[in-house]
Structure formats: structure tokens, C-alpha cells
Amino acid sequence: MGVPVLGYREALPAGFGWGLLALSVVGVLLLPTSGLWLLIPQALFVLATAYRTVPK
């Protein structure tokens, strides 16, 4: 069971999670008060669901 995206029940790719995590870390380092740190839990959730699901 993956993250529902536009009606699909597939997990987002791990690359998307890594990119989101990298973007949020760079954003937090450049603009610490911007609120980009709120993307870190979402990136970790995408990574967790991407690696938990087994491709068919």
C-alpha cells in the first residue's frame, strides 16, 4: 500500500523523496526561518513508503 497520488495507490519513487529531502535541507541551511524544515517529515515519509513497498 503506497501513498495515494492522483487516484493511484503506488508509492512515490525514492528519488523523489531524496530530492525533496535535499531541497529541504539546503533550504533550511540558507533560510532557517523559512519553514522549509516542514518538508523534512514529508520527505522521510516518502522514503519510508518507497523502500517499504516491493516492486512487482
Residue pairs with C-beta under 8 A, 6 or more apart in sequence:
1 9
1 53
2 8
2 9
2 10
2 11
2 12
2 49
2 53
3 10
3 11
3 12
3 45
3 46
3 49
5 12
10 53
11 46
11 49
11 50
11 52
11 53
12 46
12 49
12 50
13 50
14 46
14 47
14 50
14 51
16 46
16 50
17 43
17 44
17 46
17 47
17 50
18 43
18 47
20 39
20 42
20 43
20 46
21 39
21 40
21 43
21 44
21 47
23 36
23 39
24 36
24 37
24 39
24 40
24 43
25 40
27 34
27 36
27 39
28 34
28 36
28 37
28 40
